[in-house]
Amino acid sequence: MNKIRPADRVSAVQEYYFSRKLKEVAQLNAEGQDIISLAIGSPDMPPSPQTISKLCEVASRPDAHGYQPTMGTPELRKAMANFYNRWYGVTLDPAKEIQPLIGSKEGILHVTLAFVNPGEKVLVPNPGYPTYTSLSKILGAQIVNYNLREDNGWQPDFDELEGMDLTGVRLMWTNYPNMPTGGNARVETYERLVDFARRHGIVVVNDNPYSFILNDKPLSLLQIDGAKDCCIEFNSMSKSHNMPGWRVGMCASNAEFISWILKIKSNIDSGTFRGLQLAAAEAYNTNTPEWHHEANIATYRRRRDIAEEIMRVLGCSFDPSQVGMFLWGKIPDCYADAEQLTERVLHEARVFITPGFIFGTNGSRYIRISLCAKDEKIREALERIRTMISC
């Protein structure tokens, strides 16, 4: 009998780092180690009460459980358009310029399928979200990394970009406020991205789920004149509305781009459960500035203060102006690389933090601490790390 082999694309990627590492953490917990996880960006707080109430209300209706349109319900698309208008000052046609998503990972898949042929190129930031790379590889695209550096505020180096061979580049992934580095969005960066996209015929896709976290001035790439003609923006309720497990996100662009994405999406999945869509619309429509301040700024500010002390105890340096739900810090010279430090922290202090190498080579001497744990857990992690012998 011939040996059955997987498709070639299976060997093009590795199992996602957190999928692999969480198995190890689960085993350590099973052995009684009681690991504190400060690694994953999964908000630990609940959505607003009215969001949960709407979900329960709709789920109790006998007529709410059928298939839903892939393009999303009118109520959700309208709520998303209102959200963009209220917070970013961006006008979107809810019927044509918005596509609800089952989170950004799904959006990365659909956008790449809609715009990139096998063998064509995709610009991916280094460091950057690993899924930009892995999904591009699975789909047969060529990865072209562009550098983000601390001395440039983790913004693209446009002189370097202009000097690159851009032949065959179809997409450019950006992510501001940046994950993992916390570099904030800048109007100047957005203006230069739109200009770059126009001149080179490249679609810039900005992944924007962190704009409300520890950030008093949320920005959108679509605020820039002409951005809708050549850019796409993702947004997500996972971070800003404490709804990571609900899997509700969105992309926004011009009507033609959205129609291409919908054509792909409609052949891959079906519409999200109606209760989730209407509850998401409720959250978009009713969560007040006061709710956002408490959930997305005040809470994370307390936690950031403790995380900064962890960085200092570990001898790491960091930029205090960074935003988002992580703290990114540079390791001291006594460690060969970030993983050497994070493995010590895991096995000596029983705290799981993320080594920066998983985000690209430019992250090899950095670590990332998640703020998605209760204040008392982050304090306990700090006390455990204090007991470690310094390098």
C-alpha positions as CSV (number, residue, x, y, z in Angstrom):
1,M,0.0,0.0,0.0
2,N,1.4,3.4,-1.0
3,K,2.2,5.7,2.0
4,I,-0.2,8.6,2.2
5,R,1.5,11.9,2.4
6,P,0.1,15.4,3.3
7,A,0.0,18.2,0.8
8,D,3.2,20.1,0.3
9,R,1.7,23.2,2.1
10,V,1.7,21.3,5.4
11,S,5.5,21.2,5.4
12,A,5.6,25.0,4.5
13,V,4.5,25.9,8.1
14,Q,5.0,24.8,11.6
15,E,2.3,24.4,14.3
16,Y,1.5,27.8,15.7
17,Y,3.8,28.6,18.6
18,F,1.1,29.2,21.1
19,S,-0.7,26.0,20.1
20,R,2.5,24.0,20.7
21,K,3.7,25.8,23.8
22,L,0.3,25.7,25.6
23,K,0.5,21.9,25.5
24,E,3.7,22.2,27.5
25,V,2.1,24.7,29.9
26,A,-0.9,22.4,30.3
27,Q,1.4,19.5,31.2
28,L,3.3,21.6,33.7
29,N,-0.1,22.6,35.3
30,A,-1.1,18.9,35.4
31,E,2.1,18.3,37.4
32,G,1.0,21.0,39.9
33,Q,3.3,23.8,38.7
34,D,0.5,26.5,38.6
35,I,1.9,28.5,35.7
36,I,0.8,32.1,35.4
37,S,0.2,32.9,31.7
38,L,1.2,36.4,30.6
39,A,1.6,35.3,27.0
40,I,-1.8,35.4,25.2
41,G,-3.7,38.5,24.1
42,S,-7.1,37.2,25.2
43,P,-9.0,39.7,27.3
44,D,-10.0,38.3,30.6
45,M,-12.9,40.7,31.2
46,P,-16.5,40.2,30.0
47,P,-18.3,42.2,27.3
48,S,-20.8,44.9,28.4
49,P,-24.0,43.6,30.2
50,Q,-26.2,44.8,27.4
51,T,-24.2,42.8,24.9
52,I,-24.7,39.6,26.8
53,S,-28.4,40.4,27.4
54,K,-29.0,40.9,23.6
55,L,-27.3,37.5,22.9
56,C,-29.6,35.7,25.4
57,E,-32.6,37.5,24.1
58,V,-32.0,36.6,20.5
59,A,-30.9,33.0,21.3
60,S,-34.3,32.4,23.1
61,R,-36.2,33.2,19.9
62,P,-37.3,30.1,18.0
63,D,-36.9,31.7,14.6
64,A,-33.3,32.9,15.2
65,H,-31.3,29.8,14.5
66,G,-31.3,29.5,10.7
67,Y,-28.5,30.2,8.3
68,Q,-27.6,33.9,8.0
69,P,-26.3,35.8,5.0
70,T,-22.5,35.5,4.5
71,M,-22.4,39.3,4.0
72,G,-23.8,39.8,7.5
73,T,-27.0,41.1,8.8
74,P,-28.0,44.7,7.9
75,E,-28.1,45.5,11.7
76,L,-24.5,44.5,12.2
77,R,-23.2,46.3,9.0
78,K,-25.0,49.5,10.0
79,A,-23.6,49.3,13.5
80,M,-20.1,48.8,12.2
81,A,-20.5,51.9,9.9
82,N,-21.8,53.9,12.8
83,F,-18.9,52.8,14.9
84,Y,-16.4,54.0,12.3
85,N,-18.2,57.3,11.9
86,R,-18.5,57.9,15.6
87,W,-14.9,57.0,16.7
88,Y,-12.8,57.6,13.6
89,G,-14.8,60.1,11.6
90,V,-14.8,57.7,8.6
91,T,-18.0,57.4,6.5
92,L,-18.7,53.9,5.1
93,D,-21.6,52.6,3.1
94,P,-22.9,49.7,5.3
95,A,-24.3,47.9,2.3
96,K,-21.2,47.9,0.1
97,E,-18.1,49.0,2.0
98,I,-18.1,46.7,5.1
99,Q,-17.7,42.9,5.4
100,P,-18.2,41.2,8.8
101,L,-15.6,38.5,9.5
102,I,-15.1,35.7,11.8
103,G,-12.0,37.5,13.2
104,S,-8.9,38.8,11.5
105,K,-7.3,35.4,10.8
106,E,-10.2,34.6,8.6
107,G,-9.9,38.0,7.0
108,I,-6.2,37.4,6.2
109,L,-7.1,34.2,4.4
110,H,-9.9,35.7,2.4
111,V,-8.0,38.9,1.4
112,T,-5.0,36.9,0.3
113,L,-7.1,34.5,-1.8
114,A,-8.9,37.5,-3.3
115,F,-5.8,39.5,-4.3
116,V,-2.7,37.2,-4.5
117,N,-2.0,34.5,-7.0
118,P,0.4,31.6,-6.2
119,G,3.9,32.8,-6.7
120,E,3.1,36.5,-6.3
121,K,4.6,38.5,-3.4
122,V,3.3,39.8,-0.1
123,L,5.1,42.5,2.1
124,V,5.1,41.3,5.7
125,P,6.5,43.3,8.7
126,N,9.4,42.0,10.7
127,P,8.5,41.8,13.5
128,G,4.9,41.1,12.9
129,Y,1.9,38.9,13.5
130,P,3.0,35.3,12.5
131,T,-0.3,34.6,10.7
132,Y,0.6,37.1,7.9
133,T,3.5,34.8,7.1
134,S,2.0,31.4,7.7
135,L,-1.2,31.9,5.7
136,S,0.7,33.5,2.8
137,K,3.0,30.5,2.7
138,I,0.0,28.1,2.8
139,L,-1.5,29.9,-0.1
140,G,1.7,29.8,-2.2
141,A,2.6,33.5,-1.9
142,Q,6.2,34.6,-1.6
143,I,7.1,36.5,1.6
144,V,9.0,39.7,1.3
145,N,9.9,41.0,4.8
146,Y,10.3,44.7,5.5
147,N,12.0,45.9,8.6
148,L,10.5,47.6,11.7
149,R,13.1,48.9,14.1
150,E,13.0,50.4,17.5
151,D,15.1,53.4,16.4
152,N,12.4,54.3,13.9
153,G,9.5,53.9,16.4
154,W,8.6,50.6,14.8
155,Q,7.3,52.4,11.7
156,P,8.0,51.4,8.1
157,D,11.3,52.7,6.7
158,F,9.9,54.1,3.4
159,D,13.4,54.8,2.0
160,E,14.2,51.2,2.4
161,L,10.8,50.1,0.9
162,E,11.4,52.3,-2.1
163,G,14.7,50.7,-2.7
164,M,13.3,47.2,-2.7
165,D,12.4,45.1,-5.8
166,L,8.6,45.5,-5.7
167,T,7.9,43.5,-8.8
168,G,5.0,41.1,-8.3
169,V,4.1,42.5,-4.8
170,R,0.3,42.5,-4.5
171,L,-0.3,43.1,-0.8
172,M,1.4,44.9,2.1
173,W,0.4,44.0,5.7
174,T,0.6,46.7,8.3
175,N,-0.6,46.6,11.9
176,Y,-1.0,49.8,13.9
177,P,-1.1,50.2,16.8
178,N,1.6,47.6,16.3
179,M,1.6,44.1,17.7
180,P,4.0,43.0,19.2
181,T,6.0,46.2,19.6
182,G,3.3,48.7,20.8
183,G,4.3,51.3,18.3
184,N,1.4,53.7,17.9
185,A,-0.3,54.7,14.7
186,R,0.8,58.0,13.2
187,V,-1.0,60.1,10.7
188,E,2.3,60.7,8.8
189,T,2.8,56.9,8.5
190,Y,-0.7,56.5,7.2
191,E,-0.3,59.3,4.7
192,R,2.9,57.7,3.4
193,L,1.3,54.3,3.2
194,V,-1.5,55.6,1.0
195,D,0.9,57.3,-1.3
196,F,3.1,54.2,-1.4
197,A,0.1,52.0,-2.3
198,R,-1.1,54.4,-5.0
199,R,2.3,54.7,-6.8
200,H,3.1,51.0,-6.7
201,G,-0.3,49.5,-7.3
202,I,-0.1,47.6,-4.0
203,V,-3.0,47.0,-1.7
204,V,-2.2,48.0,1.9
205,V,-4.1,46.0,4.5
206,N,-4.0,47.6,8.0
207,D,-4.9,45.3,10.9
208,N,-6.3,47.7,13.5
209,P,-7.7,45.8,16.6
210,Y,-5.6,47.6,19.2
211,S,-6.5,51.2,18.6
212,F,-8.5,51.6,21.8
213,I,-6.2,49.9,24.2
214,L,-4.2,52.4,26.3
215,N,-4.8,54.9,23.6
216,D,-6.6,58.2,23.9
217,K,-6.6,59.0,20.2
218,P,-7.7,56.0,18.1
219,L,-6.8,56.4,14.4
220,S,-7.8,54.6,11.2
221,L,-5.9,54.3,8.0
222,L,-9.2,55.1,6.2
223,Q,-9.1,58.6,7.7
224,I,-6.6,59.5,5.0
225,D,-7.9,61.0,1.7
226,G,-7.9,58.3,-1.0
227,A,-7.2,55.4,1.4
228,K,-10.4,53.6,0.5
229,D,-9.3,53.4,-3.2
230,C,-6.2,51.3,-2.4
231,C,-6.4,50.1,1.2
232,I,-8.3,47.7,3.4
233,E,-8.7,47.9,7.1
234,F,-9.5,45.1,9.6
235,N,-11.0,45.8,12.9
236,S,-12.1,43.4,15.6
237,M,-14.3,43.2,18.7
238,S,-12.0,40.7,20.4
239,K,-9.8,43.4,22.0
240,S,-11.8,46.6,22.2
241,H,-15.1,45.0,23.3
242,N,-13.8,42.0,25.3
243,M,-15.2,39.5,22.9
244,P,-12.3,37.3,21.7
245,G,-14.3,34.0,21.7
246,W,-17.2,35.5,19.9
247,R,-15.2,35.7,16.7
248,V,-16.7,39.0,15.3
249,G,-14.5,41.2,13.2
250,M,-14.8,43.3,10.0
251,C,-13.0,44.6,7.0
252,A,-13.7,48.0,5.3
253,S,-12.7,49.3,1.9
254,N,-14.2,50.3,-1.4
255,A,-17.2,48.5,-2.8
256,E,-15.3,46.6,-5.5
257,F,-12.6,45.2,-3.0
258,I,-15.4,44.2,-0.6
259,S,-17.3,42.4,-3.5
260,W,-14.1,40.4,-4.3
261,I,-13.6,39.4,-0.7
262,L,-17.3,38.4,-0.3
263,K,-17.0,36.2,-3.4
264,I,-14.2,34.2,-1.8
265,K,-15.8,34.2,1.7
266,S,-19.2,33.0,0.4
267,N,-17.5,29.9,-1.0
268,I,-15.7,29.1,2.3
269,D,-18.1,29.7,5.2
270,S,-21.6,30.7,6.1
271,G,-23.0,33.6,8.1
272,T,-22.4,33.9,11.8
273,F,-25.2,33.0,14.2
274,R,-27.8,35.7,14.3
275,G,-27.6,36.1,18.1
276,L,-23.9,36.9,17.9
277,Q,-24.4,39.4,15.1
278,L,-27.2,41.3,16.8
279,A,-25.3,41.2,20.2
280,A,-22.2,42.6,18.4
281,A,-24.4,45.4,16.9
282,E,-25.7,46.1,20.4
283,A,-22.1,46.5,21.7
284,Y,-21.1,48.8,18.8
285,N,-24.2,50.9,19.3
286,T,-24.4,51.2,23.1
287,N,-20.9,50.9,24.6
288,T,-20.2,54.4,25.9
289,P,-16.9,56.4,26.0
290,E,-17.0,55.8,29.7
291,W,-17.2,52.1,29.2
292,H,-14.3,52.2,26.8
293,H,-12.2,54.3,29.2
294,E,-12.7,51.9,32.1
295,A,-12.3,48.7,30.0
296,N,-9.6,49.7,27.6
297,I,-7.6,52.4,29.4
298,A,-8.0,52.4,33.2
299,T,-7.8,48.7,33.7
300,Y,-4.9,48.2,31.3
301,R,-3.1,51.2,32.8
302,R,-3.0,49.5,36.3
303,R,-1.8,46.3,34.8
304,R,0.9,48.0,32.6
305,D,2.4,49.6,35.7
306,I,3.0,46.1,37.2
307,A,4.2,44.7,33.9
308,E,6.7,47.6,33.6
309,E,8.1,46.6,37.0
310,I,8.5,43.0,35.8
311,M,10.5,44.3,32.9
312,R,12.7,46.3,35.2
313,V,13.3,43.3,37.5
314,L,14.3,41.2,34.4
315,G,16.7,43.9,33.4
316,C,14.8,44.7,30.2
317,S,14.4,48.2,28.6
318,F,11.2,49.4,27.1
319,D,9.5,52.4,25.5
320,P,7.0,53.8,28.0
321,S,5.0,55.5,25.2
322,Q,3.9,52.2,23.6
323,V,0.2,51.3,23.5
324,G,-1.9,48.2,23.2
325,M,-2.5,45.2,25.5
326,F,1.2,44.0,25.6
327,L,4.4,45.4,26.9
328,W,7.4,44.9,24.6
329,G,10.9,45.0,26.1
330,K,14.5,44.4,25.0
331,I,16.4,41.8,26.9
332,P,19.8,42.4,28.6
333,D,23.0,41.4,26.9
334,C,23.7,38.5,29.3
335,Y,21.1,36.4,27.5
336,A,21.9,34.8,24.1
337,D,18.4,35.3,22.9
338,A,14.9,36.0,24.2
339,E,13.9,32.3,24.4
340,Q,16.8,31.7,26.9
341,L,15.2,34.3,29.2
342,T,11.5,33.2,28.7
343,E,12.4,29.5,29.4
344,R,14.1,30.6,32.6
345,V,11.1,32.6,33.6
346,L,8.8,29.6,32.8
347,H,10.7,26.9,34.6
348,E,12.1,28.9,37.5
349,A,9.4,31.5,38.2
350,R,6.5,29.5,36.7
351,V,5.4,32.4,34.5
352,F,4.8,32.1,30.8
353,I,5.8,35.1,28.7
354,T,6.4,35.3,25.0
355,P,9.8,35.4,23.3
356,G,10.0,37.9,20.5
357,F,11.6,35.6,17.9
358,I,8.2,34.2,17.0
359,F,7.3,37.5,15.4
360,G,10.4,37.6,13.2
361,T,14.2,38.0,13.4
362,N,13.9,41.6,14.5
363,G,12.2,40.4,17.6
364,S,15.0,37.9,18.6
365,R,16.2,40.1,21.5
366,Y,12.8,41.2,22.8
367,I,10.1,39.7,25.0
368,R,6.4,40.4,25.2
369,I,4.2,40.5,28.4
370,S,0.4,40.3,28.0
371,L,-1.8,42.5,30.2
372,C,-4.7,40.0,29.9
373,A,-4.6,38.7,33.4
374,K,-6.1,40.0,36.6
375,D,-4.1,42.6,38.5
376,E,-3.4,40.2,41.4
377,K,-2.1,37.5,39.0
378,I,0.3,40.0,37.4
379,R,1.5,41.0,40.9
380,E,2.0,37.4,41.8
381,A,4.0,36.9,38.6
382,L,6.1,39.9,39.6
383,E,6.8,38.4,43.1
384,R,7.7,35.0,41.6
385,I,10.1,36.6,39.1
386,R,11.8,38.6,41.9
387,T,13.0,35.3,43.4
388,M,14.9,34.4,40.2
389,I,18.7,34.7,40.3
390,S,19.6,37.6,38.0
391,C,21.8,36.8,34.9
